[in-house]
Amino acid sequence: MTTRLHFPYQFDGRGRTRDDDEATWIRGLIEQVVFTAPGERVMRPDFGSGLRELVFAPNSPELAATTQFLVQGALQQWLVDLITVEAVEVEAVDSRLSVTVQYLIRRTETRQRDSFVQGGAI
């Protein structure tokens, strides 16, 4: 059995490191890729999608398309052995950027759809 650490790191009720089922673990990995800025990780300077840098850019259809391209490319680069990205939808409203990712977990052939929000009021 493979241990899949919860993101963000937490302890469980027994005081041990909390682990997750595969789907929850992969969602956490996607969240890490989406919200990590390139250059933020010392040993992997190209890790991340650059999404947070775009939150304060002038909102436009071009921003949404750029964000969609960046997120899909980053997910395909970093999680290709775990998931197949089927669709990335980006919605930009005021200062809020919403990213929805539809993907297939390769090992179990399970289809998932998760949303991630950055900026603005939630």
N, C-alpha and C positions, 0 to 999 in steps of 0.2 A: 504494500500500500504506500502510495506517495503522499507525503505531507504537503498540504497546500496552505501556506500561511495567509491569514486574513489581512486585507488591506483596508484601512491603515492598521498597523500592528496593534494588537490588543491581547489581553489575557482573558481566559474563559473563567467560569465560575469556580473552577478548582485551582486557579492561580497558575495555570499552564498557558503556554502560547496557544491562542485561538487558531483553529484551522477551519477550512471551509470545504464544501462540496465543490466539485469541478466547475459547475456553472457560475457560482458566486466568485470563485477564485479567478476565473477568466474575466468576469466583469470588472474585478479589481485591477487586473492587468490592463484592460482596455482603458480604464479610468486613468491609470498611471501614464500610458502612452499619450492620451488625449490632453492631459493637463500638465505634462512636463514640458518645459521649454528647452529647445536645443541649447546645449551649453550648460545646463543646470546640473547634470551629472558629470562628475570629474572624470571617471574612467570610461564614460560613454558620451562624449560631447555631442554626438549627432542623434542621441535618443530623444524622442518626443515629437510633438506635432507642430508646435508654435501657435497653438490656438489662443493662448492667453495674450499674446502680443497683438492679436487681431481684435480683441474685445473693444478696444478704445479707438479703433480705426473708424473712419466715417462709414456708416452703415449703408450698404448697397447690395444689389444682386451680385455684383462682381466680388464683394467680400464673401458672400455666402458660397459662391462657386469656388473661390480660392480656398476657403476653409474646408469645403468638402474634399477638394483635391488633396490638401495637406493631411487631413485626418485619414483618409482612405490610404494614401501612400504610406504614412507612418505605421498604420495597423498592418498593412501587408508586409512591410519591411520587418517589423519586430515580432509579430505574432503569427507569421505564416505557417509555422508548424503546429499551431493550436487551433486556428480558426480560418474559415474562408469568409471574407467580407463580401456580402451580397449587395448591400446598399448603405450609403451614408447620406442622410438628409440634414441639411443645415437651415435653420430659420433664424434670421436676425431681426429683432424687434427692439427699437430704441437702443438701450445699452445692454441688452440681454441677447446672448447667443445660445441657441439650443441645438445640440447635435444628437441625432438618433442614428444608431448603428444597428443594422440587421446583419447577422452573421450565423454561420453554421459551425458548431463545435465539431471538429474533424473526428475525434475519437468516438463520439457517441452518435454522430449524425443528427444532433439536436439543434433545431433552429431557435435562435434567440433574438430579441429586439430590446435594446436598452437605450435610455435617453440620458444625456449629460447636459447640465446647464452651467454657464459661466456668465458672471456679470449681472447687473440689474437686480431688481427685487424678485425673489422667488415666491 
